[in-house]
Every structure is written in structure tokens, then in C-alpha cells.
Amino acid sequence: GPVAETFQVIQGAVTEEYVRSTQGVFQFELSGDGGGTWYIDLKTKGGSAGFGKPRVPADVVMSMSSADFVKMFTDSLKPFMVFM
């Protein structure tokens, strides 16, 4: 589905430079189609993204609908609006 496809794109875009400059782990608690727990690890060597909990504790946990998550990462919805 769209959430899994979005995480595949994110995983493909993760670089050592992003990991070095970000040093954060993000966990997403998504509701709706494709929901569940997903993560982006930009702290651990090599970085990673996918379904389930990250291997290390998350620095940030965000809860949102799957639809808003996909919109946020396809630039249809600004992160500030998701936060609000």
C-alpha cells in the first residue's frame, strides 16, 4: 500500500550523510490503511526504515493517520499542519 511504498522510498534515500547529520530515530504510530508502528532510524550506522519498532529507542514518536503520513512525505501536507 501507499505507506509501505513511502517507507521503501525513504529506505532507498537513507545515506550515511543523513545519519551523521540527523542522529535521530523517528517512530510513527499510524492509524487507518497500512497503519501500525513504523520507523525511520537516522542514528544507527547505515540507517534504516520500515515496519515495526526501531532497534533502539525512538527520539520522537508521532501519531497520525496513514493518509496524513503519505501526504506529508509526498509534500501534499506540510509537517507543521500535521503537528497542529
C-alpha positions in Angstrom: 0.0 0.0 0.0 1.0 3.7 0.0 2.5 3.6 3.5 4.8 0.7 2.6 5.7 2.3 -0.7 6.6 5.5 1.1 8.9 3.7 3.5 10.6 1.9 0.6 11.4 5.3 -1.0 12.6 6.6 2.4 14.8 3.5 2.9 16.3 4.0 -0.6 17.1 7.6 0.2 18.9 7.0 3.5 22.6 7.8 3.3 25.4 7.9 5.8 25.4 11.7 5.5 21.8 11.8 6.6 22.6 9.6 9.6 25.6 11.7 10.5 23.8 15.0 10.3 20.4 13.9 11.8 21.3 11.5 14.6 17.7 10.7 15.4 15.2 7.9 15.4 11.6 8.6 14.5 8.7 6.3 15.3 5.3 6.7 13.6 2.1 5.3 15.1 -0.2 5.2 12.1 -3.9 4.6 12.0 -6.0 3.6 9.1 -5.0 1.6 6.0 -1.4 0.5 6.2 -1.3 1.6 9.9 0.7 0.2 12.7 4.2 1.1 14.0 6.8 2.2 11.5 10.2 3.9 12.0 13.0 5.8 10.4 16.4 5.2 12.1 18.8 8.0 11.2 21.0 7.3 14.2 22.3 3.7 13.8 25.2 3.1 11.3 23.7 2.7 7.9 20.3 3.9 8.9 17.1 2.1 8.2 13.4 2.4 7.8 10.5 0.0 7.9 7.6 -1.6 9.7 7.8 -2.4 13.5 9.6 -0.7 16.3 13.1 0.6 15.8 16.0 -1.4 17.3 17.0 1.5 19.5 14.6 3.8 21.5 12.9 6.4 19.4 13.8 10.1 20.0 10.5 11.2 18.5 7.1 9.4 18.4 4.4 10.8 16.1 0.8 9.5 15.9 -1.2 10.3 12.8 -3.4 8.8 10.2 -1.7 6.8 7.4 -3.3 9.2 4.9 -1.7 12.2 6.5 1.7 10.5 6.7 1.7 9.7 3.0 0.6 13.3 2.2 3.4 14.7 4.4 6.1 12.7 2.7 4.7 13.4 -0.8 4.7 17.1 0.0 0.9 17.4 -0.2 0.7 18.3 3.5 3.2 20.5 5.4 4.7 18.9 8.6 3.6 22.0 10.6 0.0 21.3 9.7 0.3 17.6 10.8 1.7 18.8 14.1 -1.2 21.2 14.6 
